[in-house]
């Protein structure tokens, strides 16, 4: 299936509802550290990772042959610079090899240096030089995608840096790299601890408002937010904003990254009104720097549209989305078939459907399909998502014949590109089952629902949400086809067990299933069970009203 989001299915399929608007990313996003920032005395160098070919010897042997060896301290200016240069060259050589497709050569070079530094560590050498070399090797394995070995290297590196004094010349950039790598591995507490130490060192070295602090502060904010500590993360983003304002000015483009971080975290915490200010500021920064018709302004409008969505200002959100699409298109900021443009159209279409403007929403979905067919061909797999979205829109409008045609087309395309038991095939299958149900072709609808259920039971765990979705669809079809109340009730109980396990006992999906169970229990004359289910439903309704 293509990556674009599929509109929520209709009728009796209790798929988990997607939010009205997904977070729209701006053209810039916070990146992990990818360059060295070795600092010496009152200077700082940002080494770009440009590509230079070196010979085959390990970095350790280079040091031993050069004026700077492991026995030299990095307090010697010439030796320190030579050491930094060779660290940079090693990474550049590794990156060159990877870029050229020579991953095995890159791995061999990294392994040679790893064996050499490991030998020194086993011999008792655990200084700054060893830490810096392991850091570069770990960054190299990150570039290769070998995250398991990166974890092992970070464990070794932890042991070394824990024994180093904070006044070691190269320690702060190594700590920043470690924080970034731990964050990439999902170890956010360790990441935050290392960023914290780097910040303390750099504050003592450069002062509390130095622009050099921005990188570890942003890394700390990212680690905290990923670890679920949003309130503290916002404070670090705000500190980054303050430092950048004092050093770069109030209209610096560098402010965009921390402002995005603040806005997104406030949205996640349900503080949409507060989130509006940082996104408005981003829009103003881009407008002042590049003019109101620049593509970056259009992307900022998308984020602001998302905020308005969260605040319930649907009309304003629609206006912003439409203006954004026009600005991005007119400025040639990105191609019309770019994935980001496609996502904006789908988000806007979904919003239009939600507010009852289905015809306008359908026009955008048709545009997505036409663009994909024109750029990739009529039977390209990426068109399947658009066919399903468009079919869902026609279902909402009760254009069942057109929906059936679109869904059969999507299944024909997938039959050529996916295995028959691929779980992605079940999405158009279930949509087609719903369509056929509405066309009163229940037996055919049941066959598609059964097939989708069997595929999902093999592809996922039997007690998973995708299985519950297919099972719920089947129950709704069989209710009309062969109303065996006992069997249908047992299937609904299975659906409820899955929903309670995966979504919680108070989810909206569970409440809908309880309604159906109450109907069948009453029909079967099970008064006590009916009363128990109805009491639970009553409590759930009260809780939902309180939330609203």
C-alpha positions, 0 to 999 in steps of 0.5 A: 500500500502507498504511504498516504493515509486512507480515509476512514471507512464507512458504515459498520466497520469499526476501524479506529478513527483517524484524526481530522487533521494529521500534523503537517510537517514544515519544510524544515525538521530537527535533525540529529547531529551529523557533524563534528563540533570539536572545540579548542580554547576559544574557537569552535569548528563545525566540520562538514562531512565532505568526502575525502579518500584515505588509505587503508591503515587504521586511525590508530596506526596513523596516530602512531606514525604522526607527530600526534600519537595517543600518548600526546595530550590534546592540550597541545594546539598543533597535536589537537588540530591534527587529531581532529583532522584525522578523526574527520578524515576517517569519517569522511572516508567511511561516508565516501565508501557508503555513498559509492556503495562500498559498504563492505570496505567501509565496514572493514575500515571501521572494524580495523579501527575498532580492533585497534582501539579495543586493544588499547582499551583492554591494555588500560588506555581509557583517555579522550583519544580513545573516546573520540575514536570510538565516537567516530566509529559509532557514527560510521556504523550509524551511517551503515545502519548497524544499530545493534553494534552502535549500541555495543559501541555506546556501552564501551564509550559510556565506560570511557567518558564516565572516567573523563574530567569535564575539562577534556578538550573534545569531550563536549562534542563526543557527548553530543554525538552520544546523545544523538545516537542514544536518541536514535536508538530510542534510549531517551533517558540516556540521551538526556543525561549525556546532553545534560552533561554536554550543556553543563560543560559548554555553559562553563566554557562559553557562557549560558547564552552562547549560540554553541549551546543550541545544538545540545539544547535542541537535542535535549528537548527532542530526547525529553519530548520523545521520552514523554516529558513534554513540559520540560521539553518545551522549556528547553525549546524556549531556551533555544529560542531565547539564545537564538533571538539574542544572537541572531535576531527575532527574524532568524530562520534558525528560530523555526526548528525550536518554534516547531518543537514548541508548537507540536508539543503544545498540540500534543498536550491539547493546548491548541490555542497556545500552539497558535502563537509559535506557528504564527511566528514561523509564518511571519518569519518566512514571510519577512525573509522570503515574501508572501508567495514563497513555498516555505510560507505555504508550508507554514500555512499548513501547520497553522491550518492544523492548529485551527483544525485542533481549535475547531476553526474548520473554515479558517483551516480550509482557507489556509490549506487552499491558500497553501496549496496555491502558494506552493504550486505557484512558487514551484516550491515542489513538484505537483506529484511530491508526497508532501503536496499529496498529503496536504491535498488528502488532509484538506479533502478529509477535512472537507468531508468531515464538515459536509463538503464531500463534493469539494473533497472528492475533487481533491482526491480525483486530482491526487489520482490523476496526478499519480496516474500521469506521473507513474502510470495508470496501474502503478501500486501508488494509485491504490490508496487514491482509488480507495480514498475516492471509493470511500468518498463515493460510499459516503455520497451513496454512489455505490456503483462508482465505489464498487468500480474503483475498489475492483480496479484497486484489487486488480492492480494489487493482484499484479503487484502483491501476493494474494495473502498480503495483508494490504489487500484486505483494505480494499477487500473490506471496503468492497464488502461494505459496498456490496452490502449496501448494494444488497449483494450480501453473499458476495460481501460475506465472501470478501469479508471472510477472505479479509478476515482469514488473511488478517488472522495469518498476517497479524496476531489473532487478538489484534485490532486489524482482526477485530475490524474484519470480524466486526465487518463480517458480523454486520454482513451476516446479521442480514444474511443468516441471523444466527444470534448465538454465533454472532454474539460470540463473534462480538464478544471476541471483538470486544475482548480485542478492543479492550485489550488493545484500546482500553475498556473505555474506548469509543470502539468498545462502546459501539460493540457493547451496543450491538451485544446489548441488542443480541442479548435482549433478543436472546432473552438473557436479561441479567447479561443485558442489564450488566451490558446496559449499565456499563454502556450508561457509565461510558456514555456519561464519561464521554459526555464529560469529556466533551 
